Amino acid sequence: MMFLISLLIASSYAISIPFRRADPPHSTTVEVNPTNTTTYAFSHAKNLEYTATIYVNGVPFEVVLDTGSSDLWIDTKGVDVPGLLYTGTNASVSYVDGSVSPGQIDVANVTLGAFTVENQAFINSPGSNVTLPGYWNGLLGLGGPQASEIWSALEQANSSYSGNHFLDNVFSFYPGEPNFITFLLSRSELGITAGGVFTIAEVDGNHTNITEAPPLNVLSPSFPQWATSMDGIRINGELVNGHSLLAQNLSSSLENKTLVILDTGTSGVGAPPYYVDALYKNIPGAVFHDVIEGYEDRSSGYLLPCDTKINASMVFGDREFPIHPIDLIDVTFAANGTFTCFGAFTYIKPGSLDFLLGDTFLRNVYSLFDYGNWTTVGDGTPFMQILSTTDADSAWAEADSMMLNRILQFENNYQATVSTGPTASSSPTSTANAGLRLGGALADTETSSSTNVDISGLMRSTYIIMGLVAVLVVLLIAVAVLAVREANKGYKRVLSVWPPTGSGKRAQSSSLESYWSPYTENGE
């Protein structure tokens, strides 16, 4: 999830700086540059990850901001980073999709925005299969510090080097400041774009009322994940709840609830099969697939007609958080110019809680993560707060046009690639088995196995339909003129022979939320 974020530094950081605390050798210190007020290179990449730019001994790296894990690692393959110091200890971070970032634990000066942590420990993982060249080459874990593999490895080795979490080091430098972070994620489709807002120790000025939202306490301070309980999902007015894979084993107070992790490092949502099926199974044209082509790292899910619109809200206590219909459907574009639409929620893989609520959900809220006593200087139970940013009615009304715009973006990107590529062709190769009905304009084509769409055929059909509508309008005007002339005097209203279409809301399909995250540490 690449995410261009605006890191806001609280005005209370107006300390005489640079300032450095005296510490013994191999200790970690923090410096702050109060003049650093630039917009940080926080980005949203390919509708997958949200990233920020860090500097390791002055060398820039794009790192995924991940609340689902707790370690900092970078891929240094092909990059010369001077002055790295090896601690003599190795570590590895693995993820549920099978990707892994192993390597030696080095220390260096690491800068994020105005903050520079000296002797920050991280995993140096050249050639990691988690990176996406050109988009991100590292990951900054923002989960509970106690879940850090780096910290654990250095502790077990009785190392003289500190393995503390990057933010733990920052918060320790300011013991009187609040120890929380916040996210406001943007929505985009292609390339690298501005991603929204990321703050440390302060809230976004347009959403200050988040501090009044009911806190969602973590399941247990001893379980260092941003995990809490959820009361269900409302689908077309009906509350769907229960069917937890784990809750009933933990506490009777969790009956009919599910356990969720708020995970910015996950592009969608992962959920128990019951919820995924409730969301997509009964949609006309939905086809279940064990593996979605192009997304083999994800679990089972549904291919869908691209005009699918779903009305769904996540329920926490007595509050509901609508999800924009555009976030419930993902699109993958093939090299030959065809695209496939599929549900952004898939079966969750074993080894985690019930739901991994990733960016599909988090794009619809402003979220706050308070570390409480997880950090060295904090106190109290860690908690989260979320504030809805999506209006359900407005989202429903704009979803069709947003889907069309999304597909046109893919088409423009494809045409630009084809026109400059070594084997340019005039139009995409059609492998379409299903059609696209955006705004009810285009008819479905039956399919038994796929929902690939030929974008060139779509565009040609759209132009033909627009032409036919224009001809009909001209004919109607001619009929009206003739009717007026026949009346010989005065004005005679012509009765409508073109009844309005789309006058009512389309029947809302069942909806739920679930997806799967490639960024959960050690299967958590």
PARO-684452 format. One record per residue (C-alpha): chain; residue in one letter; x, y, z. Coordinates in Angstrom, 1 decimal, always signed. Each point is the difference from the previous one (the first is absolute). Layout:
# PARO-684452
 cadena residuo     c1     c2     c3
      A       A      X      Y      Z
...
# end
This chain:
# PARO-684452
 cadena residuo     c1     c2     c3
      A       M   +0.0   +0.0   +0.0
      A       M   +1.8   +3.0   -1.1
      A       F   -1.2   +3.1   +1.7
      A       L   +1.1   +3.6   -0.5
      A       I   -0.6   +1.4   +3.5
      A       S   +0.4   +3.5   +1.5
      A       L   +1.9   -0.5   +3.2
      A       L   -1.0   +2.8   +2.4
      A       I   +2.4   +0.9   +2.8
      A       A   -1.7   +1.4   +3.1
      A       S   +0.7   +3.6   +0.8
      A       S   +1.0   -1.1   +3.5
      A       Y   +3.2   -1.4   -1.5
      A       A   +1.3   +3.5   +0.0
      A       I   +3.0   -0.9   +2.1
      A       S   +3.5   +1.4   -0.4
      A       I   +1.3   -2.3   -2.6
      A       P   +2.2   -1.7   -1.1
      A       F   -0.1   -1.6   +3.4
      A       R   +1.7   -3.3   +1.0
      A       R   -0.1   -1.9   +3.3
      A       A   +3.2   -1.5   +1.2
      A       D   -0.1   -3.8   +0.0
      A       P   +2.4   -2.8   +0.3
      A       P   +1.5   -1.7   -3.1
      A       H   -2.4   -1.9   -2.2
      A       S   -3.0   +1.7   +1.5
      A       T   -2.7   +1.6   -2.1
      A       T   -0.4   +3.7   -0.1
      A       V   -2.5   +2.3   -1.8
      A       E   +0.5   +3.3   -1.8
      A       V   -2.7   +2.3   -1.3
      A       N   +0.2   +2.6   -2.7
      A       P   -2.8   +2.6   +0.7
      A       T   +0.6   +1.7   -3.3
      A       N   -1.1   -3.1   -1.9
      A       T   -3.5   +1.0   -1.0
      A       T   +0.0   -1.5   -3.5
      A       T   -2.7   -2.3   -1.3
      A       Y   +1.5   -3.4   +0.4
      A       A   +0.2   -2.4   -2.9
      A       F   -2.9   -2.1   +1.3
      A       S   -1.7   -1.8   -2.8
      A       H   -2.7   -2.3   -1.1
      A       A   +1.4   -2.6   -2.4
      A       K   -2.1   -1.9   -2.6
      A       N   -2.9   -0.1   +2.4
      A       L   +2.0   -2.6   +2.0
      A       E   +2.1   +1.6   +2.7
      A       Y   +0.5   +3.3   +1.8
      A       T   +3.7   +1.0   +0.5
      A       A   +2.2   +2.7   +1.4
      A       T   +3.5   +1.0   -0.8
      A       I   +2.6   -0.7   +2.7
      A       Y   +3.8   +0.7   -0.2
      A       V   +2.5   -2.6   +1.2
      A       N   +3.3   +1.8   +0.5
      A       G   -1.2   +2.5   -2.6
      A       V   -1.2   -2.6   -2.6
      A       P   -3.7   +0.2   -0.8
      A       F   -2.3   -3.1   +0.2
      A       E   -3.7   -0.3   -0.7
      A       V   -1.5   -2.0   +2.9
      A       V   -3.5   -1.4   +0.4
      A       L   -1.7   +1.4   +3.1
      A       D   -1.3   -3.1   +1.7
      A       T   -2.0   -0.1   +3.2
      A       G   -0.2   -3.8   -0.4
      A       S   +3.7   -0.7   +0.8
      A       S   +2.6   +1.5   +2.3
      A       D   +3.4   +0.0   -1.7
      A       L   +2.0   +2.3   -2.3
      A       W   +1.8   -1.7   -3.0
      A       I   +1.4   +1.3   -3.2
      A       D   +1.0   -1.7   -3.3
      A       T   +3.5   +1.3   -0.7
      A       K   +0.5   -2.0   -3.2
      A       G   +1.8   +2.2   -2.5
      A       V   +0.2   +2.9   +2.5
      A       D   +3.1   +1.2   +1.7
      A       V   -0.7   +1.1   +3.5
      A       P   +3.2   +1.2   +1.7
      A       G   +0.8   -0.4   +3.7
      A       L   -2.3   -2.9   +0.9
      A       L   +1.1   -1.7   +3.2
      A       Y   -0.8   -3.8   +0.4
      A       T   -1.2   -1.0   +3.5
      A       G   +1.2   -3.6   -0.4
      A       T   -3.6   -1.3   +0.1
      A       N   -2.4   -1.0   -2.8
      A       A   -3.8   +0.0   -0.1
      A       S   -2.8   -0.7   -2.4
      A       V   -3.6   +1.2   -0.5
      A       S   -2.4   -2.2   -1.9
      A       Y   -3.5   +0.6   -1.2
      A       V   -3.1   -2.1   -0.6
      A       D   +0.4   +0.0   -3.7
      A       G   +3.3   -1.7   +0.2
      A       S   +2.2   +3.1   -0.6
      A       V   +2.9   +0.5   +2.3
      A       S   +2.6   +2.7   +0.9
      A       P   +3.0   -1.7   +1.6
      A       G   +3.4   +1.6   +0.7
      A       Q   +2.5   +1.4   +2.4
      A       I   -1.0   +2.5   +2.6
      A       D   +1.8   +3.3   -0.7
      A       V   -0.1   +3.3   +1.7
      A       A   +0.1   +3.4   -1.7
      A       N   -1.5   +3.5   +0.2
      A       V   -3.6   -0.3   -1.2
      A       T   -2.0   +3.2   -0.8
      A       L   -3.8   +0.3   -0.5
      A       G   -1.1   +3.5   -0.6
      A       A   +1.5   +2.2   +2.7
      A       F   +1.0   -2.9   +2.2
      A       T   +3.5   -1.6   -0.2
      A       V   +0.6   -3.1   +2.3
      A       E   +3.7   -0.7   +0.3
      A       N   +1.1   -3.6   +0.3
      A       Q   -3.4   -1.2   -1.0
      A       A   -0.1   -3.8   -0.5
      A       F   -1.5   -1.5   -3.2
      A       I   +0.2   -3.1   -2.1
      A       N   +2.3   +0.4   -3.1
      A       S   -1.8   -2.4   -2.5
      A       P   +1.5   +0.3   -3.5
      A       G   -2.2   -1.7   -2.5
      A       S   -3.1   -0.4   +2.2
      A       N   -3.0   -1.3   -1.9
      A       V   -2.3   +2.4   +1.8
      A       T   +1.2   +3.0   -1.9
      A       L   -1.4   +1.4   -3.3
      A       P   +2.8   +1.7   -1.9
      A       G   -0.9   +3.6   -0.9
      A       Y   -2.7   +0.2   +2.6
      A       W   +1.4   -1.1   +3.4
      A       N   +3.2   -1.7   +1.3
      A       G   -0.7   -0.3   +3.7
      A       L   -2.5   +0.0   +2.7
      A       L   -0.5   +1.9   +3.3
      A       G   -2.0   -2.0   +2.5
      A       L   -2.3   +2.1   +2.2
      A       G   -1.5   -2.8   +2.1
      A       G   +0.7   -0.7   +3.6
      A       P   +3.8   +0.3   +0.8
      A       Q   -0.1   -3.3   +2.0
      A       A   -0.8   -1.9   -3.3
      A       S   +3.3   +1.1   -1.5
      A       E   +2.3   -2.8   -1.3
      A       I   +2.9   +2.4   +0.1
      A       W   -0.6   +0.8   +3.7
      A       S   -0.4   -3.7   +0.8
      A       A   +3.2   -1.1   -1.8
      A       L   +2.2   +2.6   +1.6
      A       E   -1.4   -0.7   +3.4
      A       Q   +0.6   -3.7   -0.4
      A       A   +3.6   +0.7   -1.1
      A       N   +0.6   +2.2   +3.0
      A       S   +1.1   +2.7   -2.5
      A       S   +1.2   +3.4   +1.1
      A       Y   -2.0   +1.4   -2.9
      A       S   -3.6   +1.2   +0.6
      A       G   -2.7   -1.7   -2.0
      A       N   -2.7   +2.6   +0.8
      A       H   -2.7   +0.8   -2.5
      A       F   +0.5   +3.2   -2.0
      A       L   -3.0   +1.8   +1.5
      A       D   +0.8   -1.3   +3.5
      A       N   +3.3   +1.9   -0.4
      A       V   -1.8   +3.1   -1.2
      A       F   -2.6   +0.0   +2.8
      A       S   +2.7   -0.6   +2.6
      A       F   +1.7   +3.2   -1.1
      A       Y   -3.2   +1.9   +0.8
      A       P   -1.4   -1.6   +3.2
      A       G   -2.5   +2.8   +0.5
      A       E   -1.6   -0.3   -3.4
      A       P   -2.8   -2.4   -1.0
      A       N   +1.2   -3.3   -1.6
      A       F   -2.4   -0.5   -2.8
      A       I   -0.1   +0.0   -3.8
      A       T   -2.9   +0.7   -2.4
      A       F   -0.9   -0.8   -3.6
      A       L   -2.3   +1.5   -2.6
      A       L   +0.4   -2.1   -3.2
      A       S   -0.7   +1.3   -3.5
      A       R   -1.5   -1.9   -2.9
      A       S   +1.7   -0.5   -3.4
      A       E   +0.6   -2.7   -2.6
      A       L   +3.3   +0.3   -1.9
      A       G   +3.5   +1.0   +0.5
      A       I   +1.3   +1.9   +3.0
      A       T   -2.3   +2.7   +1.3
      A       A   -0.5   +2.1   +3.1
      A       G   -1.4   -2.3   +2.7
      A       G   -1.6   +2.2   +2.7
      A       V   +1.1   +0.9   +3.5
      A       F   +2.3   -1.7   +2.5
      A       T   +0.7   +1.6   +3.3
      A       I   +2.2   -0.7   +3.1
      A       A   -1.3   +1.2   +3.4
      A       E   -2.6   +2.4   -1.5
      A       V   -3.3   -0.3   -1.8
      A       D   -0.9   +1.4   -3.4
      A       G   -1.5   +3.5   +0.3
      A       N   -3.1   -1.0   -2.0
      A       H   -0.8   -3.0   +2.2
      A       T   +0.7   +1.2   +3.6
      A       N   -3.2   -1.6   +1.2
      A       I   +1.5   -3.4   -0.3
      A       T   +1.2   +0.4   +3.6
      A       E   -3.6   -0.2   +1.0
      A       A   -0.7   -3.3   -1.7
      A       P   -0.5   -3.0   +2.3
      A       P   +3.4   -1.8   +0.4
      A       L   +0.4   -3.5   -1.4
      A       N   +2.2   -1.6   +2.6
      A       V   +2.4   -2.7   -1.2
      A       L   -0.9   -3.5   +0.9
      A       S   +2.8   -0.3   +2.4
      A       P   +3.0   +2.3   +0.8
      A       S   +2.1   -3.2   +0.0
      A       F   -1.1   -0.8   -3.6
      A       P   +2.0   +2.8   -1.9
      A       Q   -2.3   +0.2   -3.0
      A       W   -2.6   +2.7   -0.9
      A       A   -2.7   -2.5   +0.6
      A       T   -3.5   +0.6   +1.4
      A       S   -3.5   -1.4   -0.2
      A       M   -2.7   +0.8   -2.6
      A       D   -3.7   -0.4   +0.3
      A       G   -0.8   -1.0   -3.6
      A       I   -0.7   +1.3   -3.5
      A       R   -3.2   +1.5   -1.1
      A       I   -1.0   -1.3   -3.5
      A       N   -3.0   +1.5   -1.7
      A       G   -1.4   +1.0   +3.4
      A       E   +0.6   -3.5   +1.6
      A       L   +2.6   -0.4   +2.7
      A       V   +2.3   -3.0   -0.6
      A       N   +2.1   -1.0   +3.0
      A       G   +1.5   -2.9   +1.9
      A       H   +1.8   -2.9   -1.8
      A       S   +3.3   +1.0   +1.6
      A       L   +2.8   -2.4   -0.5
      A       L   +1.5   +0.9   +3.4
      A       A   -2.1   +2.3   +2.1
      A       Q   -2.0   -2.8   +1.8
      A       N   +3.3   -1.5   +1.2
      A       L   +1.1   +3.3   +1.7
      A       S   -3.0   +1.4   +2.0
      A       S   -3.7   -0.4   +0.4
      A       S   -0.3   +3.8   -0.4
      A       L   +1.1   -0.4   -3.6
      A       E   -3.1   -2.0   -1.0
      A       N   -1.3   +1.0   -3.4
      A       K   +3.1   +2.2   -0.5
      A       T   +3.0   -0.5   -2.3
      A       L   +3.7   +0.9   +0.6
      A       V   +1.6   +2.5   -2.4
      A       I   +3.3   +1.6   -0.6
      A       L   +0.3   +3.5   -1.5
      A       D   +2.8   -0.5   -2.5
      A       T   +1.2   +2.8   -2.3
      A       G   +2.4   -2.5   -1.6
      A       T   -2.9   -2.0   -1.5
      A       S   -1.6   +1.3   -3.2
      A       G   -3.4   -1.6   +0.6
      A       V   -1.7   -2.0   +2.8
      A       G   +0.2   -3.6   +0.9
      A       A   -2.9   -1.8   +1.8
      A       P   -1.5   -3.3   +0.8
      A       P   -1.6   -1.8   -3.0
      A       Y   -3.5   +0.6   +1.5
      A       Y   +0.3   +3.8   -0.4
      A       V   +1.7   -0.1   -3.4
      A       D   -2.8   -2.3   -1.3
      A       A   -2.7   +2.3   +1.6
      A       L   +1.5   +2.9   -1.8
      A       Y   +0.5   -1.4   -3.5
      A       K   -1.5   -3.4   -0.5
      A       N   -3.5   +1.0   -1.1
      A       I   +1.0   +2.8   -2.4
      A       P   -1.1   -0.9   -3.5
      A       G   +3.0   -1.0   -2.0
      A       A   +2.3   -0.5   +3.0
      A       V   +2.4   -2.9   -0.5
      A       F   +2.1   -1.5   +2.8
      A       H   +3.6   -0.7   -0.6
      A       D   +2.6   -1.7   +2.2
      A       V   +2.7   +2.2   -1.6
      A       I   -0.5   +3.3   -1.7
      A       E   +2.2   +0.4   -3.0
      A       G   +2.7   +2.7   +0.6
      A       Y   -0.7   -0.2   +3.8
      A       E   +1.3   -3.4   +0.8
      A       D   +1.3   +1.2   +3.4
      A       R   -3.6   +0.5   +1.1
      A       S   -2.5   -2.6   +1.2
      A       S   -3.2   -1.1   -1.6
      A       G   -2.5   +2.6   -1.2
      A       Y   -2.6   +1.0   -2.5
      A       L   +0.3   +1.3   -3.6
      A       L   -2.8   +2.6   -0.5
      A       P   -1.8   +2.0   -2.7
      A       C   +1.7   +3.4   -0.1
      A       D   -3.2   +1.9   +0.6
      A       T   -0.5   -1.7   +3.4
      A       K   -1.1   +2.5   +2.7
      A       I   -0.2   -1.1   +3.6
      A       N   -1.5   +1.8   +3.1
      A       A   +2.1   -1.1   +3.0
      A       S   +1.0   +1.5   +3.4
      A       M   +2.2   -1.3   +2.7
      A       V   -1.5   +0.1   +3.5
      A       F   +1.9   +0.9   +3.1
      A       G   -2.2   +0.3   +3.1
      A       D   -2.9   +2.3   -0.9
      A       R   +1.9   +1.7   -2.9
      A       E   +0.0   -1.0   -3.7
      A       F   +2.7   +0.8   -2.4
      A       P   -1.1   -0.1   -3.7
      A       I   +2.4   -1.3   -2.6
      A       H   +0.0   +1.7   -3.4
      A       P   -1.2   -2.4   -2.7
      A       I   +3.0   +0.8   -2.1
      A       D   +2.2   -1.5   +2.8
      A       L   -1.8   -3.3   +0.0
      A       I   +1.1   -0.9   -3.6
      A       D   +3.5   -0.3   -1.2
      A       V   +1.1   +0.1   -3.7
      A       T   +3.0   -1.7   -1.5
      A       F   +1.2   +0.9   -3.5
      A       A   +1.7   -2.6   -2.2
      A       A   +2.9   +0.6   -2.3
      A       N   -2.3   -0.6   -3.1
      A       G   -2.3   +2.9   +1.0
      A       T   -2.8   -2.0   +1.7
      A       F   -1.0   +0.5   +3.6
      A       T   -1.7   -2.1   +2.7
      A       C   -2.1   +1.2   +2.9
      A       F   +0.0   -1.9   +3.3
      A       G   -1.0   +0.4   +3.6
      A       A   +2.4   +1.9   +2.2
      A       F   -0.8   -2.4   +2.8
      A       T   +1.3   -3.6   -0.1
      A       Y   +0.2   -2.9   +2.4
      A       I   +2.4   +0.6   +2.7
      A       K   +3.0   -2.3   +0.3
      A       P   +0.6   -2.0   +3.2
      A       G   +2.2   +1.6   +2.6
      A       S   -1.6   +3.3   +0.6
      A       L   -3.2   +1.3   +1.7
      A       D   -3.4   +0.0   -1.7
      A       F   +0.4   +3.2   -2.0
      A       L   +3.0   +1.9   -1.4
      A       L   -1.6   +3.4   -0.5
      A       G   +2.4   +1.5   -2.6
      A       D   -0.2   +3.0   -2.2
      A       T   -3.3   -0.9   -1.6
      A       F   -1.5   +0.9   +3.4
      A       L   +2.5   +2.5   +1.2
      A       R   -0.5   +2.3   -3.0
      A       N   -3.5   +0.6   +1.5
      A       V   +1.1   +1.2   +3.4
      A       Y   +2.5   +2.3   +1.7
      A       S   +1.9   -2.3   +2.4
      A       L   +2.0   +0.6   +3.1
      A       F   +2.3   -2.5   +1.7
      A       D   +1.0   +0.8   +3.6
      A       Y   +3.0   -2.2   +1.2
      A       G   -0.8   +0.5   +3.7
      A       N   +2.3   -2.2   +2.1
      A       W   +1.4   -1.8   -3.0
      A       T   +2.7   +2.7   -0.3
      A       T   +2.7   +0.7   +2.6
      A       V   -1.5   +3.3   +1.2
      A       G   -3.7   -0.7   -0.5
      A       D   -2.7   -1.1   +2.4
      A       G   -3.5   -1.4   -0.1
      A       T   -1.5   -2.7   -2.3
      A       P   +0.8   +0.5   -3.7
      A       F   -3.1   +0.9   -2.1
      A       M   -1.2   +1.1   -3.4
      A       Q   -2.6   +2.7   -1.0
      A       I   -1.7   +0.2   -3.4
      A       L   -2.1   +2.7   -1.5
      A       S   -2.2   -0.6   -3.1
      A       T   +1.0   +2.0   -3.1
      A       T   -2.5   -1.6   -2.5
      A       D   -3.5   +1.1   -0.5
      A       A   -2.0   -3.1   -1.1
      A       D   -2.5   +1.9   -2.2
      A       S   +2.6   +2.1   -1.8
      A       A   +2.3   -3.0   -0.5
      A       W   -2.9   -2.1   -1.5
      A       A   -0.8   +2.8   -2.4
      A       E   +3.5   +0.5   -1.3
      A       A   +1.1   -3.6   -0.1
      A       D   -0.9   -0.7   -3.7
      A       S   +1.8   +3.0   -1.3
      A       M   +3.0   -0.8   +2.2
      A       M   +0.2   -3.5   -1.4
      A       L   -0.2   +1.3   -3.6
      A       N   +2.8   +2.5   +0.8
      A       R   +2.1   -2.8   +1.6
      A       I   -0.3   -2.1   -3.2
      A       L   +0.8   +2.9   -2.2
      A       Q   +3.1   +0.7   +2.0
      A       F   +1.1   -3.6   -0.6
      A       E   -0.9   +0.4   -3.7
      A       N   +2.0   +3.2   -0.4
      A       N   +2.9   -1.6   +1.8
      A       Y   -0.2   -3.1   -2.2
      A       Q   -0.1   +2.1   -3.2
      A       A   +3.0   +2.0   +1.1
      A       T   +1.9   -3.1   +0.7
      A       V   -1.0   -1.6   -3.3
      A       S   +0.9   +3.1   -2.1
      A       T   +3.5   +0.2   +1.5
      A       G   +0.7   -3.7   +0.4
      A       P   +2.1   -2.2   -2.3
      A       T   -3.0   -1.9   -1.4
      A       A   -2.6   +2.7   -0.3
      A       S   -3.5   -1.0   -1.1
      A       S   -3.0   +2.1   -0.9
      A       S   -2.4   -1.5   +2.6
      A       P   -0.1   -2.5   +2.8
      A       T   -0.6   -3.6   -0.8
      A       S   -3.5   -1.0   +1.0
      A       T   -0.3   -2.9   +2.3
      A       A   -3.2   +1.2   +1.5
      A       N   -2.5   -2.5   +1.4
      A       A   -2.1   +2.6   +1.8
      A       G   -1.2   +3.5   -0.6
      A       L   -0.2   +3.1   +2.0
      A       R   -3.3   +1.7   +0.8
      A       L   +1.0   +3.4   +1.4
      A       G   -3.0   +2.1   +0.8
      A       G   -2.2   -2.7   -1.7
      A       A   +1.3   +1.0   -3.5
      A       L   +1.7   -3.2   -1.1
      A       A   -1.4   -3.5   +0.0
      A       D   +1.5   -3.0   +1.7
      A       T   +1.6   -2.8   -1.9
      A       E   -0.4   -3.4   +1.7
      A       T   +3.1   -1.5   +1.5
      A       S   +0.8   -3.3   +1.6
      A       S   +3.5   +0.7   +1.3
      A       S   +1.2   +3.6   -0.3
      A       T   -0.9   +3.6   +0.1
      A       N   +2.7   +1.4   -2.3
      A       V   -1.1   +2.9   -2.1
      A       D   +1.3   +1.3   -3.3
      A       I   +0.5   +3.8   +0.6
      A       S   +0.1   +0.9   -3.7
      A       G   -3.3   -1.8   -0.6
      A       L   -1.4   +1.8   +3.0
      A       M   +1.1   +3.4   -1.4
      A       R   -1.4   -0.8   -3.5
      A       S   -3.3   -1.2   +1.5
      A       T   -0.2   +3.2   +2.1
      A       Y   +0.5   +2.3   -3.0
      A       I   -2.6   -2.0   -2.0
      A       I   -2.5   +0.3   +2.8
      A       M   +0.6   +3.7   +0.4
      A       G   -0.5   +0.4   -3.8
      A       L   -3.3   -1.9   +0.1
      A       V   -1.2   +2.1   +3.0
      A       A   +0.8   +3.2   -1.9
      A       V   -2.0   -1.2   -3.1
      A       L   -3.0   -0.8   +2.2
      A       V   +0.2   +3.4   +1.6
      A       V   +0.0   +1.7   -3.4
      A       L   -3.0   -2.1   -1.1
      A       L   -1.9   +0.9   +3.2
      A       I   +0.7   +3.7   -0.6
      A       A   -1.3   -0.3   -3.6
      A       V   -3.2   -1.7   +1.2
      A       A   -0.5   +2.8   +2.5
      A       V   +0.4   +2.7   -2.6
      A       L   -2.5   -1.7   -2.4
      A       A   -2.5   -0.4   +2.9
      A       V   +0.2   +3.7   +0.8
      A       R   -0.5   +1.0   -3.7
      A       E   -3.0   -2.3   -0.3
      A       A   -1.6   +1.7   +2.9
      A       N   -0.1   +3.2   -2.2
      A       K   +0.2   +2.3   +3.0
      A       G   +1.2   +0.0   +3.6
      A       Y   +2.2   -2.6   +1.6
      A       K   -0.9   -3.7   +0.3
      A       R   +2.1   -2.0   +2.4
      A       V   +1.4   -3.2   -1.5
      A       L   -0.5   -2.9   +2.3
      A       S   +3.1   -1.8   +1.1
      A       V   +0.9   -3.1   -2.1
      A       W   +3.4   -0.4   +1.8
      A       P   -0.7   -0.9   +3.6
      A       P   +2.9   +0.7   +2.4
      A       T   +2.4   -2.9   +0.6
      A       G   +1.8   -0.7   +3.2
      A       S   -2.6   +1.8   +2.0
      A       G   +0.4   -2.3   +3.0
      A       K   +3.0   -1.3   +1.9
      A       R   +1.3   -3.2   -1.3
      A       A   -0.8   -3.0   +2.3
      A       Q   +2.9   -0.1   +2.5
      A       S   +2.0   -3.2   +0.0
      A       S   +1.1   -1.6   +3.1
      A       S   +3.2   +1.4   +1.2
      A       L   +2.6   -0.7   +2.5
      A       E   +3.6   +0.6   +0.5
      A       S   +2.8   -2.3   -0.2
      A       Y   +3.3   -0.1   -1.8
      A       W   +3.5   -1.2   +0.6
      A       S   +3.2   +1.7   +0.9
      A       P   +3.5   -0.8   -1.2
      A       Y   +1.4   +1.9   +2.8
      A       T   -0.6   -1.7   +3.3
      A       E   +2.9   -1.0   +2.1
      A       N   +0.6   -3.7   +0.6
      A       G   -3.5   -0.8   -0.9
      A       E   -1.4   +2.4   +2.6
# end
